[in-house]
Amino acid sequence: MPTTIQVSEKLRKELAKRKVYDKETYEEVIWDLMEDALELDEETKREIAQARQEIKEGKYHTLEEVKKDLGL
């Protein structure tokens, strides 16, 4: 059953920016955003697992180390 929701003008403008085509509905935009937020592809999952392992192994640089190396 369809329903109506209220959103601020600011949010409506943000949703409008995310339309892929002019006649795309706000519902389609919201579904796309939800899908992006909820689903990670297998490659992304592998990369996250690899990054976590590298952190556990101490293979990372702190922000302070990077700043020092760059002379900032």
mmCIF file as Biopython writes it, N, C-alpha, C and O atoms, coordinates in Angstrom:
data_model
#
loop_
_atom_site.group_PDB
_atom_site.id
_atom_site.type_symbol
_atom_site.label_atom_id
_atom_site.label_alt_id
_atom_site.label_comp_id
_atom_site.label_asym_id
_atom_site.label_entity_id
_atom_site.label_seq_id
_atom_site.pdbx_PDB_ins_code
_atom_site.Cartn_x
_atom_site.Cartn_y
_atom_site.Cartn_z
_atom_site.occupancy
_atom_site.B_iso_or_equiv
_atom_site.auth_seq_id
_atom_site.auth_asym_id
_atom_site.pdbx_PDB_model_num
ATOM 1   N N  . MET A ? 1  ? 0.845  -1.175  0.000   1.0 0.0 1  A 1 
ATOM 2   C CA . MET A ? 1  ? 0.000  0.000   0.000   1.0 0.0 1  A 1 
ATOM 3   C C  . MET A ? 1  ? 0.892  1.240   0.000   1.0 0.0 1  A 1 
ATOM 4   O O  . MET A ? 1  ? 1.683  1.430   0.924   1.0 0.0 1  A 1 
ATOM 5   N N  . PRO A ? 2  ? 0.776  2.072   -1.009  1.0 0.0 2  A 1 
ATOM 6   C CA . PRO A ? 2  ? 1.587  3.294   -1.071  1.0 0.0 2  A 1 
ATOM 7   C C  . PRO A ? 2  ? 1.255  4.248   0.072   1.0 0.0 2  A 1 
ATOM 8   O O  . PRO A ? 2  ? 0.128  4.296   0.565   1.0 0.0 2  A 1 
ATOM 9   N N  . THR A ? 3  ? 2.258  4.994   0.471   1.0 0.0 3  A 1 
ATOM 10  C CA . THR A ? 3  ? 2.067  5.993   1.507   1.0 0.0 3  A 1 
ATOM 11  C C  . THR A ? 3  ? 2.857  7.239   1.141   1.0 0.0 3  A 1 
ATOM 12  O O  . THR A ? 3  ? 3.707  7.207   0.251   1.0 0.0 3  A 1 
ATOM 13  N N  . THR A ? 4  ? 2.580  8.306   1.813   1.0 0.0 4  A 1 
ATOM 14  C CA . THR A ? 4  ? 3.280  9.561   1.588   1.0 0.0 4  A 1 
ATOM 15  C C  . THR A ? 4  ? 4.180  9.830   2.782   1.0 0.0 4  A 1 
ATOM 16  O O  . THR A ? 4  ? 3.792  9.594   3.927   1.0 0.0 4  A 1 
ATOM 17  N N  . ILE A ? 5  ? 5.384  10.325  2.513   1.0 0.0 5  A 1 
ATOM 18  C CA . ILE A ? 5  ? 6.282  10.706  3.595   1.0 0.0 5  A 1 
ATOM 19  C C  . ILE A ? 5  ? 6.687  12.155  3.397   1.0 0.0 5  A 1 
ATOM 20  O O  . ILE A ? 5  ? 6.644  12.683  2.286   1.0 0.0 5  A 1 
ATOM 21  N N  . GLN A ? 6  ? 7.075  12.776  4.474   1.0 0.0 6  A 1 
ATOM 22  C CA . GLN A ? 6  ? 7.553  14.146  4.393   1.0 0.0 6  A 1 
ATOM 23  C C  . GLN A ? 6  ? 9.065  14.145  4.526   1.0 0.0 6  A 1 
ATOM 24  O O  . GLN A ? 6  ? 9.629  13.466  5.384   1.0 0.0 6  A 1 
ATOM 25  N N  . VAL A ? 7  ? 9.708  14.914  3.668   1.0 0.0 7  A 1 
ATOM 26  C CA . VAL A ? 7  ? 11.153 15.106  3.768   1.0 0.0 7  A 1 
ATOM 27  C C  . VAL A ? 7  ? 11.422 16.598  3.666   1.0 0.0 7  A 1 
ATOM 28  O O  . VAL A ? 7  ? 10.634 17.348  3.089   1.0 0.0 7  A 1 
ATOM 29  N N  . SER A ? 8  ? 12.523 17.007  4.223   1.0 0.0 8  A 1 
ATOM 30  C CA . SER A ? 8  ? 12.884 18.418  4.163   1.0 0.0 8  A 1 
ATOM 31  C C  . SER A ? 8  ? 13.241 18.806  2.732   1.0 0.0 8  A 1 
ATOM 32  O O  . SER A ? 8  ? 13.528 17.946  1.899   1.0 0.0 8  A 1 
ATOM 33  N N  . GLU A ? 9  ? 13.222 20.082  2.461   1.0 0.0 9  A 1 
ATOM 34  C CA . GLU A ? 9  ? 13.600 20.575  1.145   1.0 0.0 9  A 1 
ATOM 35  C C  . GLU A ? 9  ? 15.059 20.228  0.857   1.0 0.0 9  A 1 
ATOM 36  O O  . GLU A ? 9  ? 15.415 19.904  -0.276  1.0 0.0 9  A 1 
ATOM 37  N N  . LYS A ? 10 ? 15.894 20.299  1.884   1.0 0.0 10 A 1 
ATOM 38  C CA . LYS A ? 10 ? 17.308 19.965  1.734   1.0 0.0 10 A 1 
ATOM 39  C C  . LYS A ? 10 ? 17.475 18.508  1.284   1.0 0.0 10 A 1 
ATOM 40  O O  . LYS A ? 10 ? 18.256 18.225  0.375   1.0 0.0 10 A 1 
ATOM 41  N N  . LEU A ? 11 ? 16.741 17.583  1.920   1.0 0.0 11 A 1 
ATOM 42  C CA . LEU A ? 11 ? 16.828 16.176  1.549   1.0 0.0 11 A 1 
ATOM 43  C C  . LEU A ? 11 ? 16.270 15.955  0.146   1.0 0.0 11 A 1 
ATOM 44  O O  . LEU A ? 11 ? 16.839 15.183  -0.625  1.0 0.0 11 A 1 
ATOM 45  N N  . ARG A ? 12 ? 15.185 16.608  -0.192  1.0 0.0 12 A 1 
ATOM 46  C CA . ARG A ? 12 ? 14.593 16.461  -1.519  1.0 0.0 12 A 1 
ATOM 47  C C  . ARG A ? 12 ? 15.600 16.876  -2.588  1.0 0.0 12 A 1 
ATOM 48  O O  . ARG A ? 12 ? 15.714 16.221  -3.624  1.0 0.0 12 A 1 
ATOM 49  N N  . LYS A ? 13 ? 16.328 17.958  -2.337  1.0 0.0 13 A 1 
ATOM 50  C CA . LYS A ? 13 ? 17.332 18.421  -3.298  1.0 0.0 13 A 1 
ATOM 51  C C  . LYS A ? 13 ? 18.464 17.402  -3.421  1.0 0.0 13 A 1 
ATOM 52  O O  . LYS A ? 13 ? 18.952 17.148  -4.522  1.0 0.0 13 A 1 
ATOM 53  N N  . GLU A ? 14 ? 18.879 16.825  -2.309  1.0 0.0 14 A 1 
ATOM 54  C CA . GLU A ? 14 ? 19.930 15.800  -2.348  1.0 0.0 14 A 1 
ATOM 55  C C  . GLU A ? 14 ? 19.472 14.572  -3.122  1.0 0.0 14 A 1 
ATOM 56  O O  . GLU A ? 14 ? 20.232 14.011  -3.911  1.0 0.0 14 A 1 
ATOM 57  N N  . LEU A ? 15 ? 18.233 14.156  -2.896  1.0 0.0 15 A 1 
ATOM 58  C CA . LEU A ? 15 ? 17.698 13.015  -3.629  1.0 0.0 15 A 1 
ATOM 59  C C  . LEU A ? 15 ? 17.619 13.323  -5.121  1.0 0.0 15 A 1 
ATOM 60  O O  . LEU A ? 15 ? 17.922 12.470  -5.956  1.0 0.0 15 A 1 
ATOM 61  N N  . ALA A ? 16 ? 17.215 14.533  -5.445  1.0 0.0 16 A 1 
ATOM 62  C CA . ALA A ? 16 ? 17.105 14.933  -6.853  1.0 0.0 16 A 1 
ATOM 63  C C  . ALA A ? 16 ? 18.472 14.872  -7.545  1.0 0.0 16 A 1 
ATOM 64  O O  . ALA A ? 16 ? 18.553 14.497  -8.714  1.0 0.0 16 A 1 
ATOM 65  N N  . LYS A ? 17 ? 19.534 15.234  -6.841  1.0 0.0 17 A 1 
ATOM 66  C CA . LYS A ? 17 ? 20.880 15.178  -7.410  1.0 0.0 17 A 1 
ATOM 67  C C  . LYS A ? 17 ? 21.296 13.751  -7.745  1.0 0.0 17 A 1 
ATOM 68  O O  . LYS A ? 17 ? 22.112 13.530  -8.640  1.0 0.0 17 A 1 
ATOM 69  N N  . ARG A ? 18 ? 20.736 12.790  -7.027  1.0 0.0 18 A 1 
ATOM 70  C CA . ARG A ? 18 ? 21.137 11.400  -7.194  1.0 0.0 18 A 1 
ATOM 71  C C  . ARG A ? 18 ? 20.334 10.655  -8.248  1.0 0.0 18 A 1 
ATOM 72  O O  . ARG A ? 18 ? 20.571 9.471   -8.491  1.0 0.0 18 A 1 
ATOM 73  N N  . LYS A ? 19 ? 19.389 11.338  -8.874  1.0 0.0 19 A 1 
ATOM 74  C CA . LYS A ? 19 ? 18.610 10.698  -9.931  1.0 0.0 19 A 1 
ATOM 75  C C  . LYS A ? 19 ? 19.518 10.386  -11.110 1.0 0.0 19 A 1 
ATOM 76  O O  . LYS A ? 19 ? 20.326 11.217  -11.524 1.0 0.0 19 A 1 
ATOM 77  N N  . VAL A ? 20 ? 19.378 9.184   -11.645 1.0 0.0 20 A 1 
ATOM 78  C CA . VAL A ? 20 ? 20.167 8.775   -12.797 1.0 0.0 20 A 1 
ATOM 79  C C  . VAL A ? 20 ? 19.552 9.358   -14.067 1.0 0.0 20 A 1 
ATOM 80  O O  . VAL A ? 20 ? 20.268 9.718   -15.001 1.0 0.0 20 A 1 
ATOM 81  N N  . TYR A ? 21 ? 18.227 9.448   -14.096 1.0 0.0 21 A 1 
ATOM 82  C CA . TYR A ? 21 ? 17.511 10.031  -15.221 1.0 0.0 21 A 1 
ATOM 83  C C  . TYR A ? 21 ? 16.359 10.873  -14.683 1.0 0.0 21 A 1 
ATOM 84  O O  . TYR A ? 21 ? 15.904 10.663  -13.558 1.0 0.0 21 A 1 
ATOM 85  N N  . ASP A ? 22 ? 15.892 11.821  -15.482 1.0 0.0 22 A 1 
ATOM 86  C CA . ASP A ? 22 ? 14.918 12.809  -15.018 1.0 0.0 22 A 1 
ATOM 87  C C  . ASP A ? 22 ? 13.635 12.220  -14.442 1.0 0.0 22 A 1 
ATOM 88  O O  . ASP A ? 22 ? 13.117 12.723  -13.445 1.0 0.0 22 A 1 
ATOM 89  N N  . LYS A ? 23 ? 13.122 11.170  -15.052 1.0 0.0 23 A 1 
ATOM 90  C CA . LYS A ? 23 ? 11.838 10.620  -14.613 1.0 0.0 23 A 1 
ATOM 91  C C  . LYS A ? 23 ? 11.973 9.566   -13.523 1.0 0.0 23 A 1 
ATOM 92  O O  . LYS A ? 23 ? 10.983 8.944   -13.139 1.0 0.0 23 A 1 
ATOM 93  N N  . GLU A ? 24 ? 13.173 9.361   -13.027 1.0 0.0 24 A 1 
ATOM 94  C CA . GLU A ? 24 ? 13.375 8.408   -11.937 1.0 0.0 24 A 1 
ATOM 95  C C  . GLU A ? 24 ? 12.639 8.913   -10.696 1.0 0.0 24 A 1 
ATOM 96  O O  . GLU A ? 24 ? 12.719 10.092  -10.350 1.0 0.0 24 A 1 
ATOM 97  N N  . THR A ? 25 ? 11.934 8.018   -10.042 1.0 0.0 25 A 1 
ATOM 98  C CA . THR A ? 25 ? 11.178 8.427   -8.853  1.0 0.0 25 A 1 
ATOM 99  C C  . THR A ? 25 ? 12.090 8.489   -7.635  1.0 0.0 25 A 1 
ATOM 100 O O  . THR A ? 25 ? 13.167 7.894   -7.612  1.0 0.0 25 A 1 
ATOM 101 N N  . TYR A ? 26 ? 11.637 9.219   -6.630  1.0 0.0 26 A 1 
ATOM 102 C CA . TYR A ? 26 ? 12.403 9.280   -5.390  1.0 0.0 26 A 1 
ATOM 103 C C  . TYR A ? 26 ? 12.451 7.903   -4.730  1.0 0.0 26 A 1 
ATOM 104 O O  . TYR A ? 26 ? 13.435 7.567   -4.071  1.0 0.0 26 A 1 
ATOM 105 N N  . GLU A ? 27 ? 11.409 7.113   -4.900  1.0 0.0 27 A 1 
ATOM 106 C CA . GLU A ? 27 ? 11.428 5.758   -4.351  1.0 0.0 27 A 1 
ATOM 107 C C  . GLU A ? 27 ? 12.570 4.954   -4.975  1.0 0.0 27 A 1 
ATOM 108 O O  . GLU A ? 27 ? 13.279 4.237   -4.268  1.0 0.0 27 A 1 
ATOM 109 N N  . GLU A ? 28 ? 12.753 5.067   -6.284  1.0 0.0 28 A 1 
ATOM 110 C CA . GLU A ? 28 ? 13.844 4.351   -6.943  1.0 0.0 28 A 1 
ATOM 111 C C  . GLU A ? 28 ? 15.201 4.836   -6.424  1.0 0.0 28 A 1 
ATOM 112 O O  . GLU A ? 28 ? 16.111 4.035   -6.207  1.0 0.0 28 A 1 
ATOM 113 N N  . VAL A ? 29 ? 15.326 6.127   -6.232  1.0 0.0 29 A 1 
ATOM 114 C CA . VAL A ? 29 ? 16.575 6.680   -5.703  1.0 0.0 29 A 1 
ATOM 115 C C  . VAL A ? 29 ? 16.851 6.114   -4.313  1.0 0.0 29 A 1 
ATOM 116 O O  . VAL A ? 29 ? 17.976 5.714   -4.011  1.0 0.0 29 A 1 
ATOM 117 N N  . ILE A ? 30 ? 15.834 6.083   -3.479  1.0 0.0 30 A 1 
ATOM 118 C CA . ILE A ? 30 ? 15.999 5.570   -2.109  1.0 0.0 30 A 1 
ATOM 119 C C  . ILE A ? 30 ? 16.349 4.087   -2.130  1.0 0.0 30 A 1 
ATOM 120 O O  . ILE A ? 30 ? 17.219 3.654   -1.374  1.0 0.0 30 A 1 
ATOM 121 N N  . TRP A ? 31 ? 15.691 3.298   -2.979  1.0 0.0 31 A 1 
ATOM 122 C CA . TRP A ? 31 ? 16.021 1.873   -3.078  1.0 0.0 31 A 1 
ATOM 123 C C  . TRP A ? 31 ? 17.472 1.685   -3.501  1.0 0.0 31 A 1 
ATOM 124 O O  . TRP A ? 31 ? 18.170 0.826   -2.961  1.0 0.0 31 A 1 
ATOM 125 N N  . ASP A ? 32 ? 17.933 2.487   -4.467  1.0 0.0 32 A 1 
ATOM 126 C CA . ASP A ? 32 ? 19.328 2.398   -4.902  1.0 0.0 32 A 1 
ATOM 127 C C  . ASP A ? 32 ? 20.280 2.713   -3.756  1.0 0.0 32 A 1 
ATOM 128 O O  . ASP A ? 32 ? 21.296 2.038   -3.587  1.0 0.0 32 A 1 
ATOM 129 N N  . LEU A ? 33 ? 19.957 3.738   -2.967  1.0 0.0 33 A 1 
ATOM 130 C CA . LEU A ? 33 ? 20.803 4.090   -1.826  1.0 0.0 33 A 1 
ATOM 131 C C  . LEU A ? 33 ? 20.831 2.971   -0.795  1.0 0.0 33 A 1 
ATOM 132 O O  . LEU A ? 33 ? 21.882 2.658   -0.235  1.0 0.0 33 A 1 
ATOM 133 N N  . MET A ? 34 ? 19.681 2.375   -0.550  1.0 0.0 34 A 1 
ATOM 134 C CA . MET A ? 34 ? 19.623 1.279   0.417   1.0 0.0 34 A 1 
ATOM 135 C C  . MET A ? 34 ? 20.443 0.091   -0.069  1.0 0.0 34 A 1 
ATOM 136 O O  . MET A ? 34 ? 21.167 -0.532  0.708   1.0 0.0 34 A 1 
ATOM 137 N N  . GLU A ? 35 ? 20.329 -0.218  -1.344  1.0 0.0 35 A 1 
ATOM 138 C CA . GLU A ? 35 ? 21.076 -1.339  -1.910  1.0 0.0 35 A 1 
ATOM 139 C C  . GLU A ? 35 ? 22.574 -1.096  -1.784  1.0 0.0 35 A 1 
ATOM 140 O O  . GLU A ? 35 ? 23.329 -1.993  -1.410  1.0 0.0 35 A 1 
ATOM 141 N N  . ASP A ? 36 ? 22.997 0.126   -2.100  1.0 0.0 36 A 1 
ATOM 142 C CA . ASP A ? 36 ? 24.411 0.470   -1.985  1.0 0.0 36 A 1 
ATOM 143 C C  . ASP A ? 36 ? 24.907 0.304   -0.555  1.0 0.0 36 A 1 
ATOM 144 O O  . ASP A ? 36 ? 26.034 -0.138  -0.331  1.0 0.0 36 A 1 
ATOM 145 N N  . ALA A ? 37 ? 24.076 0.655   0.399   1.0 0.0 37 A 1 
ATOM 146 C CA . ALA A ? 37 ? 24.484 0.612   1.797   1.0 0.0 37 A 1 
ATOM 147 C C  . ALA A ? 37 ? 24.469 -0.807  2.366   1.0 0.0 37 A 1 
ATOM 148 O O  . ALA A ? 37 ? 25.222 -1.108  3.293   1.0 0.0 37 A 1 
ATOM 149 N N  . LEU A ? 38 ? 23.634 -1.665  1.829   1.0 0.0 38 A 1 
ATOM 150 C CA . LEU A ? 38 ? 23.450 -2.987  2.422   1.0 0.0 38 A 1 
ATOM 151 C C  . LEU A ? 38 ? 24.261 -4.092  1.758   1.0 0.0 38 A 1 
ATOM 152 O O  . LEU A ? 38 ? 24.569 -5.104  2.389   1.0 0.0 38 A 1 
ATOM 153 N N  . GLU A ? 39 ? 24.601 -3.906  0.509   1.0 0.0 39 A 1 
ATOM 154 C CA . GLU A ? 39 ? 25.267 -4.981  -0.214  1.0 0.0 39 A 1 
ATOM 155 C C  . GLU A ? 39 ? 26.718 -4.632  -0.526  1.0 0.0 39 A 1 
ATOM 156 O O  . GLU A ? 39 ? 27.020 -3.566  -1.064  1.0 0.0 39 A 1 
ATOM 157 N N  . LEU A ? 40 ? 27.587 -5.540  -0.182  1.0 0.0 40 A 1 
ATOM 158 C CA . LEU A ? 40 ? 28.988 -5.421  -0.557  1.0 0.0 40 A 1 
ATOM 159 C C  . LEU A ? 40 ? 29.288 -6.555  -1.519  1.0 0.0 40 A 1 
ATOM 160 O O  . LEU A ? 40 ? 28.928 -7.705  -1.265  1.0 0.0 40 A 1 
ATOM 161 N N  . ASP A ? 41 ? 29.939 -6.235  -2.613  1.0 0.0 41 A 1 
ATOM 162 C CA . ASP A ? 41 ? 30.288 -7.316  -3.533  1.0 0.0 41 A 1 
ATOM 163 C C  . ASP A ? 41 ? 31.420 -8.148  -2.941  1.0 0.0 41 A 1 
ATOM 164 O O  . ASP A ? 41 ? 32.050 -7.756  -1.959  1.0 0.0 41 A 1 
ATOM 165 N N  . GLU A ? 42 ? 31.664 -9.287  -3.548  1.0 0.0 42 A 1 
ATOM 166 C CA . GLU A ? 42 ? 32.649 -10.227 -3.012  1.0 0.0 42 A 1 
ATOM 167 C C  . GLU A ? 42 ? 34.054 -9.622  -3.000  1.0 0.0 42 A 1 
ATOM 168 O O  . GLU A ? 42 ? 34.824 -9.858  -2.070  1.0 0.0 42 A 1 
ATOM 169 N N  . GLU A ? 43 ? 34.384 -8.852  -4.018  1.0 0.0 43 A 1 
ATOM 170 C CA . GLU A ? 43 ? 35.704 -8.227  -4.062  1.0 0.0 43 A 1 
ATOM 171 C C  . GLU A ? 43 ? 35.894 -7.273  -2.874  1.0 0.0 43 A 1 
ATOM 172 O O  . GLU A ? 43 ? 36.953 -7.258  -2.247  1.0 0.0 43 A 1 
ATOM 173 N N  . THR A ? 44 ? 34.869 -6.485  -2.576  1.0 0.0 44 A 1 
ATOM 174 C CA . THR A ? 44 ? 34.945 -5.554  -1.449  1.0 0.0 44 A 1 
ATOM 175 C C  . THR A ? 44 ? 35.085 -6.310  -0.136  1.0 0.0 44 A 1 
ATOM 176 O O  . THR A ? 44 ? 35.856 -5.907  0.735   1.0 0.0 44 A 1 
ATOM 177 N N  . LYS A ? 45 ? 34.348 -7.399  0.010   1.0 0.0 45 A 1 
ATOM 178 C CA . LYS A ? 45 ? 34.455 -8.208  1.229   1.0 0.0 45 A 1 
ATOM 179 C C  . LYS A ? 45 ? 35.870 -8.761  1.393   1.0 0.0 45 A 1 
ATOM 180 O O  . LYS A ? 45 ? 36.403 -8.780  2.502   1.0 0.0 45 A 1 
ATOM 181 N N  . ARG A ? 46 ? 36.484 -9.214  0.289   1.0 0.0 46 A 1 
ATOM 182 C CA . ARG A ? 46 ? 37.860 -9.727  0.346   1.0 0.0 46 A 1 
ATOM 183 C C  . ARG A ? 46 ? 38.832 -8.624  0.725   1.0 0.0 46 A 1 
ATOM 184 O O  . ARG A ? 46 ? 39.739 -8.832  1.531   1.0 0.0 46 A 1 
ATOM 185 N N  . GLU A ? 47 ? 38.637 -7.436  0.133   1.0 0.0 47 A 1 
ATOM 186 C CA . GLU A ? 47 ? 39.527 -6.320  0.430   1.0 0.0 47 A 1 
ATOM 187 C C  . GLU A ? 47 ? 39.430 -5.901  1.896   1.0 0.0 47 A 1 
ATOM 188 O O  . GLU A ? 47 ? 40.442 -5.575  2.516   1.0 0.0 47 A 1 
ATOM 189 N N  . ILE A ? 48 ? 38.227 -5.909  2.447   1.0 0.0 48 A 1 
ATOM 190 C CA . ILE A ? 48 ? 38.041 -5.576  3.862   1.0 0.0 48 A 1 
ATOM 191 C C  . ILE A ? 48 ? 38.736 -6.614  4.739   1.0 0.0 48 A 1 
ATOM 192 O O  . ILE A ? 48 ? 39.424 -6.263  5.697   1.0 0.0 48 A 1 
ATOM 193 N N  . ALA A ? 49 ? 38.557 -7.886  4.410   1.0 0.0 49 A 1 
ATOM 194 C CA . ALA A ? 49 ? 39.206 -8.951  5.184   1.0 0.0 49 A 1 
ATOM 195 C C  . ALA A ? 49 ? 40.727 -8.819  5.110   1.0 0.0 49 A 1 
ATOM 196 O O  . ALA A ? 49 ? 41.417 -8.995  6.114   1.0 0.0 49 A 1 
ATOM 197 N N  . GLN A ? 50 ? 41.249 -8.508  3.921   1.0 0.0 50 A 1 
ATOM 198 C CA . GLN A ? 50 ? 42.689 -8.332  3.756   1.0 0.0 50 A 1 
ATOM 199 C C  . GLN A ? 50 ? 43.188 -7.146  4.578   1.0 0.0 50 A 1 
ATOM 200 O O  . GLN A ? 50 ? 44.225 -7.240  5.235   1.0 0.0 50 A 1 
ATOM 201 N N  . ALA A ? 51 ? 42.464 -6.040  4.548   1.0 0.0 51 A 1 
ATOM 202 C CA . ALA A ? 51 ? 42.861 -4.852  5.309   1.0 0.0 51 A 1 
ATOM 203 C C  . ALA A ? 51 ? 42.856 -5.146  6.806   1.0 0.0 51 A 1 
ATOM 204 O O  . ALA A ? 51 ? 43.758 -4.714  7.524   1.0 0.0 51 A 1 
ATOM 205 N N  . ARG A ? 52 ? 41.863 -5.867  7.277   1.0 0.0 52 A 1 
ATOM 206 C CA . ARG A ? 52 ? 41.812 -6.225  8.695   1.0 0.0 52 A 1 
ATOM 207 C C  . ARG A ? 52 ? 43.007 -7.089  9.088   1.0 0.0 52 A 1 
ATOM 208 O O  . ARG A ? 52 ? 43.589 -6.907  10.157  1.0 0.0 52 A 1 
ATOM 209 N N  . GLN A ? 53 ? 43.368 -8.028  8.220   1.0 0.0 53 A 1 
ATOM 210 C CA . GLN A ? 53 ? 44.516 -8.891  8.492   1.0 0.0 53 A 1 
ATOM 211 C C  . GLN A ? 53 ? 45.802 -8.070  8.535   1.0 0.0 53 A 1 
ATOM 212 O O  . GLN A ? 53 ? 46.645 -8.276  9.407   1.0 0.0 53 A 1 
ATOM 213 N N  . GLU A ? 54 ? 45.950 -7.136  7.586   1.0 0.0 54 A 1 
ATOM 214 C CA . GLU A ? 54 ? 47.145 -6.292  7.565   1.0 0.0 54 A 1 
ATOM 215 C C  . GLU A ? 54 ? 47.242 -5.443  8.832   1.0 0.0 54 A 1 
ATOM 216 O O  . GLU A ? 54 ? 48.337 -5.236  9.354   1.0 0.0 54 A 1 
ATOM 217 N N  . ILE A ? 55 ? 46.129 -4.962  9.320   1.0 0.0 55 A 1 
ATOM 218 C CA . ILE A ? 55 ? 46.129 -4.184  10.565  1.0 0.0 55 A 1 
ATOM 219 C C  . ILE A ? 55 ? 46.572 -5.064  11.731  1.0 0.0 55 A 1 
ATOM 220 O O  . ILE A ? 55 ? 47.384 -4.647  12.557  1.0 0.0 55 A 1 
ATOM 221 N N  . LYS A ? 56 ? 46.038 -6.282  11.795  1.0 0.0 56 A 1 
ATOM 222 C CA . LYS A ? 56 ? 46.431 -7.211  12.862  1.0 0.0 56 A 1 
ATOM 223 C C  . LYS A ? 56 ? 47.930 -7.495  12.824  1.0 0.0 56 A 1 
ATOM 224 O O  . LYS A ? 56 ? 48.564 -7.680  13.864  1.0 0.0 56 A 1 
ATOM 225 N N  . GLU A ? 57 ? 48.489 -7.529  11.615  1.0 0.0 57 A 1 
ATOM 226 C CA . GLU A ? 57 ? 49.911 -7.818  11.445  1.0 0.0 57 A 1 
ATOM 227 C C  . GLU A ? 57 ? 50.779 -6.571  11.606  1.0 0.0 57 A 1 
ATOM 228 O O  . GLU A ? 57 ? 52.003 -6.641  11.492  1.0 0.0 57 A 1 
ATOM 229 N N  . GLY A ? 58 ? 50.153 -5.452  11.868  1.0 0.0 58 A 1 
ATOM 230 C CA . GLY A ? 58 ? 50.903 -4.215  12.064  1.0 0.0 58 A 1 
ATOM 231 C C  . GLY A ? 58 ? 51.366 -3.560  10.769  1.0 0.0 58 A 1 
ATOM 232 O O  . GLY A ? 58 ? 52.240 -2.693  10.789  1.0 0.0 58 A 1 
ATOM 233 N N  . LYS A ? 59 ? 50.797 -3.962  9.665   1.0 0.0 59 A 1 
ATOM 234 C CA . LYS A ? 59 ? 51.179 -3.411  8.354   1.0 0.0 59 A 1 
ATOM 235 C C  . LYS A ? 59 ? 50.328 -2.184  8.027   1.0 0.0 59 A 1 
ATOM 236 O O  . LYS A ? 59 ? 49.473 -2.218  7.142   1.0 0.0 59 A 1 
ATOM 237 N N  . TYR A ? 60 ? 50.580 -1.117  8.752   1.0 0.0 60 A 1 
ATOM 238 C CA . TYR A ? 60 ? 49.850 0.128   8.510   1.0 0.0 60 A 1 
ATOM 239 C C  . TYR A ? 60 ? 50.715 1.288   8.976   1.0 0.0 60 A 1 
ATOM 240 O O  . TYR A ? 60 ? 51.710 1.095   9.674   1.0 0.0 60 A 1 
ATOM 241 N N  . HIS A ? 61 ? 50.326 2.492   8.584   1.0 0.0 61 A 1 
ATOM 242 C CA . HIS A ? 61 ? 51.021 3.701   8.994   1.0 0.0 61 A 1 
ATOM 243 C C  . HIS A ? 61 ? 50.016 4.624   9.673   1.0 0.0 61 A 1 
ATOM 244 O O  . HIS A ? 61 ? 48.894 4.788   9.194   1.0 0.0 61 A 1 
ATOM 245 N N  . THR A ? 62 ? 50.413 5.218   10.776  1.0 0.0 62 A 1 
ATOM 246 C CA . THR A ? 62 ? 49.528 6.170   11.443  1.0 0.0 62 A 1 
ATOM 247 C C  . THR A ? 62 ? 49.549 7.492   10.674  1.0 0.0 62 A 1 
ATOM 248 O O  . THR A ? 62 ? 50.442 7.744   9.865   1.0 0.0 62 A 1 
ATOM 249 N N  . LEU A ? 63 ? 48.568 8.309   10.939  1.0 0.0 63 A 1 
ATOM 250 C CA . LEU A ? 63 ? 48.511 9.628   10.315  1.0 0.0 63 A 1 
ATOM 251 C C  . LEU A ? 63 ? 49.755 10.427  10.673  1.0 0.0 63 A 1 
ATOM 252 O O  . LEU A ? 63 ? 50.318 11.120  9.825   1.0 0.0 63 A 1 
ATOM 253 N N  . GLU A ? 64 ? 50.176 10.334  11.907  1.0 0.0 64 A 1 
ATOM 254 C CA . GLU A ? 64 ? 51.371 11.063  12.338  1.0 0.0 64 A 1 
ATOM 255 C C  . GLU A ? 64 ? 52.611 10.610  11.565  1.0 0.0 64 A 1 
ATOM 256 O O  . GLU A ? 64 ? 53.441 11.436  11.185  1.0 0.0 64 A 1 
ATOM 257 N N  . GLU A ? 65 ? 52.739 9.310   11.333  1.0 0.0 65 A 1 
ATOM 258 C CA . GLU A ? 65 ? 53.881 8.802   10.568  1.0 0.0 65 A 1 
ATOM 259 C C  . GLU A ? 65 ? 53.866 9.331   9.132   1.0 0.0 65 A 1 
ATOM 260 O O  . GLU A ? 65 ? 54.903 9.726   8.598   1.0 0.0 65 A 1 
ATOM 261 N N  . VAL A ? 66 ? 52.707 9.336   8.526   1.0 0.0 66 A 1 
ATOM 262 C CA . VAL A ? 66 ? 52.572 9.833   7.161   1.0 0.0 66 A 1 
ATOM 263 C C  . VAL A ? 66 ? 52.901 11.315  7.090   1.0 0.0 66 A 1 
ATOM 264 O O  . VAL A ? 66 ? 53.613 11.758  6.188   1.0 0.0 66 A 1 
ATOM 265 N N  . LYS A ? 67 ? 52.384 12.076  8.040   1.0 0.0 67 A 1 
ATOM 266 C CA . LYS A ? 67 ? 52.690 13.523  8.074   1.0 0.0 67 A 1 
ATOM 267 C C  . LYS A ? 67 ? 54.191 13.750  8.202   1.0 0.0 67 A 1 
ATOM 268 O O  . LYS A ? 67 ? 54.754 14.604  7.518   1.0 0.0 67 A 1 
ATOM 269 N N  . LYS A ? 68 ? 54.839 12.982  9.079   1.0 0.0 68 A 1 
ATOM 270 C CA . LYS A ? 68 ? 56.285 13.130  9.276   1.0 0.0 68 A 1 
ATOM 271 C C  . LYS A ? 68 ? 57.040 12.788  7.998   1.0 0.0 68 A 1 
ATOM 272 O O  . LYS A ? 68 ? 57.961 13.506  7.609   1.0 0.0 68 A 1 
ATOM 273 N N  . ASP A ? 69 ? 56.653 11.693  7.341   1.0 0.0 69 A 1 
ATOM 274 C CA . ASP A ? 69 ? 57.300 11.295  6.093   1.0 0.0 69 A 1 
ATOM 275 C C  . ASP A ? 69 ? 57.132 12.343  5.000   1.0 0.0 69 A 1 
ATOM 276 O O  . ASP A ? 69 ? 58.024 12.533  4.173   1.0 0.0 69 A 1 
ATOM 277 N N  . LEU A ? 70 ? 55.997 13.019  4.997   1.0 0.0 70 A 1 
ATOM 278 C CA . LEU A ? 70 ? 55.727 14.043  3.992   1.0 0.0 70 A 1 
ATOM 279 C C  . LEU A ? 70 ? 56.224 15.433  4.390   1.0 0.0 70 A 1 
ATOM 280 O O  . LEU A ? 70 ? 56.143 16.386  3.614   1.0 0.0 70 A 1 
ATOM 281 N N  . GLY A ? 71 ? 56.730 15.523  5.597   1.0 0.0 71 A 1 
ATOM 282 C CA . GLY A ? 71 ? 57.241 16.801  6.086   1.0 0.0 71 A 1 
ATOM 283 C C  . GLY A ? 71 ? 56.147 17.807  6.385   1.0 0.0 71 A 1 
ATOM 284 O O  . GLY A ? 71 ? 56.330 19.013  6.213   1.0 0.0 71 A 1 
ATOM 285 N N  . LEU A ? 72 ? 55.031 17.310  6.826   1.0 0.0 72 A 1 
ATOM 286 C CA . LEU A ? 72 ? 53.905 18.205  7.156   1.0 0.0 72 A 1 
ATOM 287 C C  . LEU A ? 72 ? 53.816 18.478  8.639   1.0 0.0 72 A 1 
ATOM 288 O O  . LEU A ? 72 ? 52.929 19.209  9.079   1.0 0.0 72 A 1 
#
